[in-house]
Amino acid sequence: MSSIIPPADLGNIHSQLIDNFNQTGYLELIYQRCKAEYDQQNCAEIQNMGNAFCKEKNMECSKDNLLFLEGQTKLYALWLGRACESFEDYYSKNGVGFPFPDGNCAYP
């Protein structure tokens, strides 16, 4: 029975992954909405680059994109580090094939 029920630490890692994934998805949504507004106003066109709205929206979208990239980097670091190793260890202890090569997890 103990081999069927994952250890609490694995459950905690799983929860952290889900939380980070959701947070990163939310940050991406914010960035995509900003970019859509920027594109809707044709801000990338040369004649609109000096427009106050476009300048402000460009700065806002750049900030939103940086936040998204930070969240994505944090998610990747969590998965590629402790989470991958913990899941790989759990799979191997229970005789289940791990879907990635030893010590080499794919990006989430």
N, CA, C and O atoms as a printed pandas DataFrame, in Angstrom:
     atom_number atom_name residue_name chain_id  residue_number  x_coord  y_coord  z_coord
0              1         N          MET        A               1    0.813   -1.195    0.000
1              2        CA          MET        A               1    0.000    0.000    0.000
2              3         C          MET        A               1    0.860    1.263    0.000
3              4         O          MET        A               1    0.512    2.249   -0.650
4              5         N          SER        A               2    1.977    1.240    0.723
5              6        CA          SER        A               2    2.822    2.433    0.801
6              7         C          SER        A               2    3.429    2.777   -0.553
7              8         O          SER        A               2    3.756    3.938   -0.803
8              9         N          SER        A               3    3.585    1.780   -1.439
9             10        CA          SER        A               3    4.144    2.079   -2.749
10            11         C          SER        A               3    3.111    2.711   -3.674
11            12         O          SER        A               3    3.475    3.348   -4.663
12            13         N          ILE        A               4    1.820    2.542   -3.360
13            14        CA          ILE        A               4    0.755    3.110   -4.187
14            15         C          ILE        A               4    0.501    4.570   -3.814
15            16         O          ILE        A               4    0.243    5.406   -4.679
16            17         N          ILE        A               5    0.576    4.860   -2.537
17            18        CA          ILE        A               5    0.321    6.220   -2.068
18            19         C          ILE        A               5    1.634    6.990   -2.088
19            20         O          ILE        A               5    2.582    6.625   -1.393
20            21         N          PRO        A               6    1.690    8.052   -2.882
21            22        CA          PRO        A               6    2.940    8.814   -2.948
22            23         C          PRO        A               6    3.263    9.484   -1.617
23            24         O          PRO        A               6    2.357    9.833   -0.860
24            25         N          PRO        A               7    4.540    9.664   -1.332
25            26        CA          PRO        A               7    4.928   10.345   -0.092
26            27         C          PRO        A               7    4.434   11.791   -0.077
27            28         O          PRO        A               7    4.228   12.406   -1.124
28            29         N          ALA        A               8    4.252   12.310    1.119
29            30        CA          ALA        A               8    3.736   13.675    1.280
30            31         C          ALA        A               8    4.609   14.686    0.549
31            32         O          ALA        A               8    4.098   15.647   -0.027
32            33         N          ASP        A               9    5.921   14.478    0.568
33            34        CA          ASP        A               9    6.825   15.415   -0.105
34            35         C          ASP        A               9    6.522   15.504   -1.597
35            36         O          ASP        A               9    6.584   16.584   -2.185
36            37         N          LEU        A              10    6.195   14.375   -2.203
37            38        CA          LEU        A              10    5.859   14.363   -3.623
38            39         C          LEU        A              10    4.550   15.115   -3.867
39            40         O          LEU        A              10    4.404   15.818   -4.867
40            41         N          GLY        A              11    3.604   14.959   -2.943
41            42        CA          GLY        A              11    2.352   15.716   -3.040
42            43         C          GLY        A              11    2.592   17.213   -2.932
43            44         O          GLY        A              11    1.964   18.003   -3.636
44            45         N          ASN        A              12    3.508   17.600   -2.043
45            46        CA          ASN        A              12    3.837   19.019   -1.897
46            47         C          ASN        A              12    4.494   19.565   -3.157
47            48         O          ASN        A              12    4.184   20.672   -3.597
48            49         N          ILE        A              13    5.392   18.796   -3.728
49            50        CA          ILE        A              13    6.055   19.222   -4.964
50            51         C          ILE        A              13    5.022   19.354   -6.079
51            52         O          ILE        A              13    5.052   20.311   -6.852
52            53         N          HIS        A              14    4.115   18.394   -6.155
53            54        CA          HIS        A              14    3.059   18.433   -7.165
54            55         C          HIS        A              14    2.217   19.699   -7.004
55            56         O          HIS        A              14    1.899   20.366   -7.989
56            57         N          SER        A              15    1.858   20.024   -5.769
57            58        CA          SER        A              15    1.075   21.245   -5.503
58            59         C          SER        A              15    1.844   22.498   -5.903
59            60         O          SER        A              15    1.274   23.429   -6.473
60            61         N          GLN        A              16    3.145   22.517   -5.602
61            62        CA          GLN        A              16    3.973   23.664   -5.990
62            63         C          GLN        A              16    4.019   23.809   -7.513
63            64         O          GLN        A              16    3.938   24.917   -8.043
64            65         N          LEU        A              17    4.148   22.689   -8.200
65            66        CA          LEU        A              17    4.171   22.726   -9.667
66            67         C          LEU        A              17    2.859   23.278  -10.217
67            68         O          LEU        A              17    2.858   24.126  -11.110
68            69         N          ILE        A              18    1.752   22.793   -9.679
69            70        CA          ILE        A              18    0.445   23.276  -10.142
70            71         C          ILE        A              18    0.291   24.761   -9.854
71            72         O          ILE        A              18   -0.153   25.513  -10.721
72            73         N          ASP        A              19    0.651   25.196   -8.652
73            74        CA          ASP        A              19    0.555   26.617   -8.299
74            75         C          ASP        A              19    1.416   27.469   -9.220
75            76         O          ASP        A              19    0.968   28.502   -9.718
76            77         N          ASN        A              20    2.656   27.033   -9.446
77            78        CA          ASN        A              20    3.551   27.786  -10.322
78            79         C          ASN        A              20    3.049   27.795  -11.762
79            80         O          ASN        A              20    3.135   28.815  -12.445
80            81         N          PHE        A              21    2.531   26.672  -12.218
81            82        CA          PHE        A              21    2.005   26.585  -13.577
82            83         C          PHE        A              21    0.816   27.531  -13.746
83            84         O          PHE        A              21    0.728   28.250  -14.742
84            85         N          ASN        A              22   -0.106   27.528  -12.765
85            86        CA          ASN        A              22   -1.259   28.431  -12.825
86            87         C          ASN        A              22   -0.840   29.892  -12.789
87            88         O          ASN        A              22   -1.363   30.717  -13.538
88            89         N          GLN        A              23    0.105   30.204  -11.917
89            90        CA          GLN        A              23    0.579   31.589  -11.798
90            91         C          GLN        A              23    1.256   32.035  -13.100
91            92         O          GLN        A              23    1.048   33.155  -13.566
92            93         N          THR        A              24    2.058   31.154  -13.672
93            94        CA          THR        A              24    2.731   31.484  -14.930
94            95         C          THR        A              24    1.716   31.657  -16.054
95            96         O          THR        A              24    1.860   32.548  -16.891
96            97         N          GLY        A              25    0.702   30.816  -16.073
97            98        CA          GLY        A              25   -0.361   30.949  -17.074
98            99         C          GLY        A              25   -1.097   32.262  -16.940
99           100         O          GLY        A              25   -1.442   32.888  -17.941
100          101         N          TYR        A              26   -1.341   32.689  -15.705
101          102        CA          TYR        A              26   -2.003   33.962  -15.461
102          103         C          TYR        A              26   -1.131   35.129  -15.940
103          104         O          TYR        A              26   -1.634   36.078  -16.543
104          105         N          LEU        A              27    0.169   35.053  -15.670
105          106        CA          LEU        A              27    1.087   36.102  -16.122
106          107         C          LEU        A              27    1.146   36.152  -17.650
107          108         O          LEU        A              27    1.243   37.228  -18.240
108          109         N          GLU        A              28    1.088   34.992  -18.275
109          110        CA          GLU        A              28    1.076   34.959  -19.742
110          111         C          GLU        A              28   -0.208   35.582  -20.281
111          112         O          GLU        A              28   -0.172   36.309  -21.274
112          113         N          LEU        A              29   -1.339   35.305  -19.640
113          114        CA          LEU        A              29   -2.614   35.881  -20.056
114          115         C          LEU        A              29   -2.572   37.405  -19.989
115          116         O          LEU        A              29   -3.026   38.085  -20.909
116          117         N          ILE        A              30   -2.028   37.932  -18.901
117          118        CA          ILE        A              30   -1.913   39.389  -18.755
118          119         C          ILE        A              30   -1.071   39.963  -19.894
119          120         O          ILE        A              30   -1.439   40.967  -20.503
120          121         N          TYR        A              31    0.057   39.319  -20.173
121          122        CA          TYR        A              31    0.926   39.795  -21.259
122          123         C          TYR        A              31    0.209   39.715  -22.607
123          124         O          TYR        A              31    0.282   40.655  -23.398
124          125         N          GLN        A              32   -0.476   38.616  -22.874
125          126        CA          GLN        A              32   -1.158   38.447  -24.158
126          127         C          GLN        A              32   -2.281   39.482  -24.342
127          128         O          GLN        A              32   -2.500   39.973  -25.449
128          129         N          ARG        A              33   -2.980   39.805  -23.261
129          130        CA          ARG        A              33   -4.027   40.840  -23.343
130          131         C          ARG        A              33   -3.416   42.201  -23.663
131          132         O          ARG        A              33   -3.950   42.955  -24.477
132          133         N          CYS        A              34   -2.298   42.505  -23.018
133          134        CA          CYS        A              34   -1.619   43.776  -23.269
134          135         C          CYS        A              34   -1.153   43.843  -24.723
135          136         O          CYS        A              34   -1.341   44.853  -25.401
136          137         N          LYS        A              35   -0.553   42.771  -25.182
137          138        CA          LYS        A              35   -0.060   42.718  -26.559
138          139         C          LYS        A              35   -1.211   42.844  -27.556
139          140         O          LYS        A              35   -1.059   43.471  -28.604
140          141         N          ALA        A              36   -2.351   42.254  -27.235
141          142        CA          ALA        A              36   -3.516   42.355  -28.120
142          143         C          ALA        A              36   -3.986   43.808  -28.232
143          144         O          ALA        A              36   -4.333   44.268  -29.320
144          145         N          GLU        A              37   -3.997   44.528  -27.104
145          146        CA          GLU        A              37   -4.370   45.952  -27.127
146          147         C          GLU        A              37   -3.356   46.749  -27.945
147          148         O          GLU        A              37   -3.726   47.626  -28.725
148          149         N          TYR        A              38   -2.087   46.438  -27.761
149          150        CA          TYR        A              38   -1.008   47.105  -28.502
150          151         C          TYR        A              38   -1.186   46.874  -30.003
151          152         O          TYR        A              38   -1.099   47.806  -30.802
152          153         N          ASP        A              39   -1.432   45.630  -30.366
153          154        CA          ASP        A              39   -1.607   45.281  -31.776
154          155         C          ASP        A              39   -2.892   45.873  -32.350
155          156         O          ASP        A              39   -2.921   46.289  -33.508
156          157         N          GLN        A              40   -3.951   45.912  -31.547
157          158        CA          GLN        A              40   -5.234   46.451  -32.003
158          159         C          GLN        A              40   -5.105   47.927  -32.384
159          160         O          GLN        A              40   -5.779   48.401  -33.298
160          161         N          GLN        A              41   -4.246   48.636  -31.684
161          162        CA          GLN        A              41   -4.037   50.059  -31.969
162          163         C          GLN        A              41   -2.953   50.282  -33.015
163          164         O          GLN        A              41   -2.572   51.421  -33.289
164          165         N          ASN        A              42   -2.452   49.187  -33.605
165          166        CA          ASN        A              42   -1.406   49.252  -34.638
166          167         C          ASN        A              42   -0.172   50.016  -34.156
167          168         O          ASN        A              42    0.420   50.795  -34.903
168          169         N          CYS        A              43    0.196   49.789  -32.929
169          170        CA          CYS        A              43    1.314   50.517  -32.330
170          171         C          CYS        A              43    2.664   50.162  -32.949
171          172         O          CYS        A              43    3.613   50.937  -32.831
172          173         N          ALA        A              44    2.768   49.025  -33.595
173          174        CA          ALA        A              44    4.042   48.630  -34.202
174          175         C          ALA        A              44    4.320   49.394  -35.496
175          176         O          ALA        A              44    5.445   49.391  -35.996
176          177         N          GLU        A              45    3.299   50.040  -36.029
177          178        CA          GLU        A              45    3.494   50.814  -37.266
178          179         C          GLU        A              45    4.249   52.095  -36.948
179          180         O          GLU        A              45    4.019   52.725  -35.915
180          181         N          ILE        A              46    5.140   52.468  -37.835
181          182        CA          ILE        A              46    6.041   53.605  -37.615
182          183         C          ILE        A              46    5.291   54.882  -37.249
183          184         O          ILE        A              46    5.715   55.609  -36.350
184          185         N          GLN        A              47    4.204   55.160  -37.921
185          186        CA          GLN        A              47    3.483   56.408  -37.653
186          187         C          GLN        A              47    2.855   56.441  -36.256
187          188         O          GLN        A              47    2.502   57.515  -35.769
188          189         N          ASN        A              48    2.709   55.287  -35.608
189          190        CA          ASN        A              48    2.089   55.259  -34.287
190          191         C          ASN        A              48    3.090   55.118  -33.140
191          192         O          ASN        A              48    2.692   55.139  -31.975
192          193         N          MET        A              49    4.355   54.977  -33.443
193          194        CA          MET        A              49    5.358   54.751  -32.397
194          195         C          MET        A              49    5.516   55.945  -31.460
195          196         O          MET        A              49    5.898   55.771  -30.303
196          197         N          GLY        A              50    5.231   57.141  -31.935
197          198        CA          GLY        A              50    5.332   58.333  -31.095
198          199         C          GLY        A              50    4.058   58.621  -30.314
199          200         O          GLY        A              50    4.036   59.511  -29.465
200          201         N          ASN        A              51    3.018   57.884  -30.593
201          202        CA          ASN        A              51    1.736   58.038  -29.935
202          203         C          ASN        A              51    1.887   57.745  -28.438
203          204         O          ASN        A              51    2.512   56.755  -28.056
204          205         N          ALA        A              52    1.313   58.609  -27.593
205          206        CA          ALA        A              52    1.455   58.457  -26.142
206          207         C          ALA        A              52    0.883   57.118  -25.665
207          208         O          ALA        A              52    1.485   56.451  -24.823
208          209         N          PHE        A              53   -0.277   56.726  -26.200
209          210        CA          PHE        A              53   -0.872   55.446  -25.809
210          211         C          PHE        A              53    0.077   54.301  -26.146
211          212         O          PHE        A              53    0.296   53.402  -25.333
212          213         N          CYS        A              54    0.636   54.345  -27.351
213          214        CA          CYS        A              54    1.516   53.267  -27.795
214          215         C          CYS        A              54    2.797   53.205  -26.966
215          216         O          CYS        A              54    3.271   52.119  -26.633
216          217         N          LYS        A              55    3.350   54.352  -26.638
217          218        CA          LYS        A              55    4.552   54.367  -25.791
218          219         C          LYS        A              55    4.261   53.747  -24.427
219          220         O          LYS        A              55    5.014   52.907  -23.934
220          221         N          GLU        A              56    3.149   54.181  -23.831
221          222        CA          GLU        A              56    2.780   53.663  -22.518
222          223         C          GLU        A              56    2.468   52.167  -22.596
223          224         O          GLU        A              56    2.893   51.399  -21.733
224          225         N          LYS        A              57    1.728   51.755  -23.624
225          226        CA          LYS        A              57    1.361   50.347  -23.777
226          227         C          LYS        A              57    2.602   49.496  -24.035
227          228         O          LYS        A              57    2.684   48.364  -23.560
228          229         N          ASN        A              58    3.558   50.025  -24.775
229          230        CA          ASN        A              58    4.796   49.298  -25.039
230          231         C          ASN        A              58    5.556   49.043  -23.733
231          232         O          ASN        A              58    6.063   47.944  -23.508
232          233         N          MET        A              59    5.629   50.058  -22.886
233          234        CA          MET        A              59    6.303   49.892  -21.600
234          235         C          MET        A              59    5.549   48.897  -20.718
235          236         O          MET        A              59    6.160   48.055  -20.061
236          237         N          GLU        A              60    4.224   48.998  -20.708
237          238        CA          GLU        A              60    3.400   48.093  -19.905
238          239         C          GLU        A              60    3.570   46.647  -20.378
239          240         O          GLU        A              60    3.738   45.738  -19.565
240          241         N          CYS        A              61    3.527   46.442  -21.687
241          242        CA          CYS        A              61    3.660   45.093  -22.231
242          243         C          CYS        A              61    5.063   44.529  -21.984
243          244         O          CYS        A              61    5.219   43.336  -21.722
244          245         N          SER        A              62    6.067   45.380  -22.066
245          246        CA          SER        A              62    7.431   44.919  -21.786
246          247         C          SER        A              62    7.548   44.457  -20.346
247          248         O          SER        A              62    8.163   43.428  -20.065
248          249         N          LYS        A              63    6.957   45.218  -19.433
249          250        CA          LYS        A              63    6.968   44.842  -18.019
250          251         C          LYS        A              63    6.208   43.527  -17.813
251          252         O          LYS        A              63    6.675   42.636  -17.103
252          253         N          ASP        A              64    5.042   43.417  -18.436
253          254        CA          ASP        A              64    4.247   42.197  -18.311
254          255         C          ASP        A              64    4.985   40.989  -18.883
255          256         O          ASP        A              64    4.914   39.892  -18.328
256          257         N          ASN        A              65    5.686   41.192  -19.979
257          258        CA          ASN        A              65    6.441   40.093  -20.583
258          259         C          ASN        A              65    7.587   39.656  -19.670
259          260         O          ASN        A              65    7.853   38.461  -19.539
260          261         N          LEU        A              66    8.257   40.604  -19.048
261          262        CA          LEU        A              66    9.332   40.256  -18.109
262          263         C          LEU        A              66    8.800   39.454  -16.925
263          264         O          LEU        A              66    9.429   38.487  -16.496
264          265         N          LEU        A              67    7.648   39.853  -16.398
265          266        CA          LEU        A              67    7.044   39.114  -15.285
266          267         C          LEU        A              67    6.689   37.695  -15.717
267          268         O          LEU        A              67    6.897   36.743  -14.965
268          269         N          PHE        A              68    6.152   37.557  -16.928
269          270        CA          PHE        A              68    5.829   36.234  -17.448
270          271         C          PHE        A              68    7.088   35.384  -17.593
271          272         O          PHE        A              68    7.096   34.216  -17.204
272          273         N          LEU        A              69    8.147   35.959  -18.148
273          274        CA          LEU        A              69    9.395   35.216  -18.321
274          275         C          LEU        A              69   10.002   34.811  -16.989
275          276         O          LEU        A              69   10.557   33.719  -16.868
276          277         N          GLU        A              70    9.903   35.680  -15.983
277          278        CA          GLU        A              70   10.376   35.334  -14.638
278          279         C          GLU        A              70    9.588   34.154  -14.071
279          280         O          GLU        A              70   10.165   33.233  -13.493
280          281         N          GLY        A              71    8.264   34.191  -14.243
281          282        CA          GLY        A              71    7.428   33.095  -13.767
282          283         C          GLY        A              71    7.747   31.795  -14.478
283          284         O          GLY        A              71    7.793   30.730  -13.861
284          285         N          GLN        A              72    7.968   31.889  -15.777
285          286        CA          GLN        A              72    8.309   30.709  -16.564
286          287         C          GLN        A              72    9.659   30.135  -16.125
287          288         O          GLN        A              72    9.812   28.920  -16.008
288          289         N          THR        A              73   10.616   30.995  -15.887
289          290        CA          THR        A              73   11.941   30.564  -15.440
290          291         C          THR        A              73   11.846   29.880  -14.072
291          292         O          THR        A              73   12.497   28.863  -13.831
292          293         N          LYS        A              74   11.036   30.443  -13.190
293          294        CA          LYS        A              74   10.840   29.856  -11.856
294          295         C          LYS        A              74   10.201   28.472  -11.977
295          296         O          LYS        A              74   10.603   27.538  -11.283
296          297         N          LEU        A              75    9.206   28.342  -12.857
297          298        CA          LEU        A              75    8.554   27.049  -13.071
298          299         C          LEU        A              75    9.543   26.033  -13.626
299          300         O          LEU        A              75    9.595   24.896  -13.157
300          301         N          TYR        A              76   10.320   26.430  -14.611
301          302        CA          TYR        A              76   11.311   25.519  -15.195
302          303         C          TYR        A              76   12.336   25.085  -14.156
303          304         O          TYR        A              76   12.707   23.913  -14.095
304          305         N          ALA        A              77   12.793   26.028  -13.341
305          306        CA          ALA        A              77   13.795   25.706  -12.322
306          307         C          ALA        A              77   13.235   24.703  -11.316
307          308         O          ALA        A              77   13.933   23.774  -10.908
308          309         N          LEU        A              78   11.989   24.887  -10.920
309          310        CA          LEU        A              78   11.361   23.957   -9.983
310          311         C          LEU        A              78   11.242   22.568  -10.610
311          312         O          LEU        A              78   11.592   21.572   -9.977
312          313         N          TRP        A              79   10.758   22.497  -11.833
313          314        CA          TRP        A              79   10.567   21.204  -12.481
314          315         C          TRP        A              79   11.898   20.515  -12.780
315          316         O          TRP        A              79   12.061   19.327  -12.500
316          317         N          LEU        A              80   12.838   21.251  -13.341
317          318        CA          LEU        A              80   14.095   20.637  -13.762
318          319         C          LEU        A              80   15.000   20.283  -12.587
319          320         O          LEU        A              80   15.942   19.505  -12.739
320          321         N          GLY        A              81   14.724   20.838  -11.442
321          322        CA          GLY        A              81   15.536   20.543  -10.260
322          323         C          GLY        A              81   14.906   19.472   -9.404
323          324         O          GLY        A              81   14.813   18.308   -9.793
324          325         N          ARG        A              82   14.483   19.882   -8.252
325          326        CA          ARG        A              82   13.981   18.962   -7.244
326          327         C          ARG        A              82   12.780   18.138   -7.702
327          328         O          ARG        A              82   12.700   16.951   -7.386
328          329         N          ALA        A              83   11.853   18.734   -8.432
329          330        CA          ALA        A              83   10.639   18.014   -8.820
330          331         C          ALA        A              83   10.957   16.844   -9.739
331          332         O          ALA        A              83   10.478   15.733   -9.512
332          333         N          CYS        A              84   11.741   17.073  -10.751
333          334        CA          CYS        A              84   12.094   16.014  -11.693
334          335         C          CYS        A              84   12.791   14.864  -10.973
335          336         O          CYS        A              84   12.453   13.697  -11.170
336          337         N          GLU        A              85   13.753   15.204  -10.150
337          338        CA          GLU        A              85   14.500   14.181   -9.414
338          339         C          GLU        A              85   13.579   13.386   -8.491
339          340         O          GLU        A              85   13.698   12.164   -8.401
340          341         N          SER        A              86   12.673   14.063   -7.814
341          342        CA          SER        A              86   11.761   13.395   -6.880
342          343         C          SER        A              86   10.804   12.459   -7.613
343          344         O          SER        A              86   10.571   11.335   -7.168
344          345         N          PHE        A              87   10.253   12.916   -8.725
345          346        CA          PHE        A              87    9.341   12.072   -9.493
346          347         C          PHE        A              87   10.095   10.882  -10.098
347          348         O          PHE        A              87    9.597    9.757  -10.092
348          349         N          GLU        A              88   11.283   11.139  -10.611
349          350        CA          GLU        A              88   12.084   10.055  -11.193
350          351         C          GLU        A              88   12.400    8.994  -10.136
351          352         O          GLU        A              88   12.316    7.796  -10.406
352          353         N          ASP        A              89   12.760    9.438   -8.945
353          354        CA          ASP        A              89   13.068    8.516   -7.853
354          355         C          ASP        A              89   11.835    7.696   -7.478
355          356         O          ASP        A              89   11.926    6.481   -7.298
356          357         N          TYR        A              90   10.692    8.354   -7.361
357          358        CA          TYR        A              90    9.449    7.664   -7.003
358          359         C          TYR        A              90    9.076    6.620   -8.059
359          360         O          TYR        A              90    8.705    5.495   -7.723
360          361         N          TYR        A              91    9.175    6.999   -9.327
361          362        CA          TYR        A              91    8.857    6.061  -10.413
362          363         C          TYR        A              91    9.769    4.841  -10.356
363          364         O          TYR        A              91    9.295    3.708  -10.443
364          365         N          SER        A              92   11.063    5.062  -10.212
365          366        CA          SER        A              92   12.014    3.947  -10.240
366          367         C          SER        A              92   11.835    3.024   -9.034
367          368         O          SER        A              92   11.984    1.809   -9.162
368          369         N          LYS        A              93   11.518    3.585   -7.864
369          370        CA          LYS        A              93   11.293    2.758   -6.664
370          371         C          LYS        A              93   10.088    1.837   -6.829
371          372         O          LYS        A              93   10.016    0.770   -6.220
372          373         N          ASN        A              94    9.144    2.269   -7.666
373          374        CA          ASN        A              94    7.921    1.496   -7.850
374          375         C          ASN        A              94    7.912    0.710   -9.162
375          376         O          ASN        A              94    6.878    0.186   -9.575
376          377         N          GLY        A              95    9.070    0.635   -9.807
377          378        CA          GLY        A              95    9.196   -0.167  -11.015
378          379         C          GLY        A              95    8.400    0.343  -12.202
379          380         O          GLY        A              95    8.009   -0.429  -13.077
380          381         N          VAL        A              96    8.165    1.638  -12.228
381          382        CA          VAL        A              96    7.419    2.244  -13.331
382          383         C          VAL        A              96    8.404    2.994  -14.212
383          384         O          VAL        A              96    9.275    3.710  -13.717
384          385         N          GLY        A              97    8.261    2.827  -15.513
385          386        CA          GLY        A              97    9.151    3.530  -16.437
386          387         C          GLY        A              97    8.945    5.028  -16.385
387          388         O          GLY        A              97    7.821    5.515  -16.509
388          389         N          PHE        A              98   10.024    5.749  -16.202
389          390        CA          PHE        A              98    9.964    7.213  -16.185
390          391         C          PHE        A              98    9.975    7.696  -17.635
391          392         O          PHE        A              98   10.779    7.206  -18.429
392          393         N          PRO        A              99    9.109    8.641  -18.005
393          394        CA          PRO        A              99    8.966    9.017  -19.415
394          395         C          PRO        A              99   10.127    9.836  -20.011
395          396         O          PRO        A              99   10.089   10.200  -21.187
396          397         N          PHE        A             100   11.140   10.121  -19.210
397          398        CA          PHE        A             100   12.277   10.901  -19.687
398          399         C          PHE        A             100   13.562   10.114  -19.444
399          400         O          PHE        A             100   13.593    9.234  -18.585
400          401         N          PRO        A             101   14.625   10.423  -20.194
401          402        CA          PRO        A             101   15.908    9.752  -19.936
402          403         C          PRO        A             101   16.387   10.061  -18.521
403          404         O          PRO        A             101   16.028   11.087  -17.942
404          405         N          ASP        A             102   17.206    9.157  -17.970
405          406        CA          ASP        A             102   17.714    9.342  -16.607
406          407         C          ASP        A             102   18.323   10.725  -16.415
407          408         O          ASP        A             102   19.192   11.151  -17.176
408          409         N          GLY        A             103   17.845   11.422  -15.375
409          410        CA          GLY        A             103   18.390   12.728  -15.022
410          411         C          GLY        A             103   18.135   13.817  -16.042
411          412         O          GLY        A             103   18.779   14.865  -15.990
412          413         N          ASN        A             104   17.220   13.601  -16.963
413          414        CA          ASN        A             104   16.991   14.585  -18.013
414          415         C          ASN        A             104   15.499   14.733  -18.281
415          416         O          ASN        A             104   14.947   14.032  -19.130
416          417         N          CYS        A             105   14.859   15.621  -17.576
417          418        CA          CYS        A             105   13.436   15.860  -17.776
418          419         C          CYS        A             105   13.228   16.911  -18.866
419          420         O          CYS        A             105   14.024   17.836  -19.028
420          421         N          ALA        A             106   12.153   16.741  -19.591
421          422        CA          ALA        A             106   11.790   17.742  -20.600
422          423         C          ALA        A             106   11.179   18.955  -19.892
423          424         O          ALA        A             106   10.737   18.866  -18.746
424          425         N          TYR        A             107   11.165   20.079  -20.592
425          426        CA          TYR        A             107   10.515   21.260  -20.031
426          427         C          TYR        A             107    9.021   21.010  -19.917
427          428         O          TYR        A             107    8.440   20.307  -20.744
428          429         N          PRO        A             108    8.393   21.589  -18.886
429          430        CA          PRO        A             108    6.932   21.404  -18.717
430          431         C          PRO        A             108    6.159   22.108  -19.825
431          432         O          PRO        A             108    4.929   22.061  -19.845
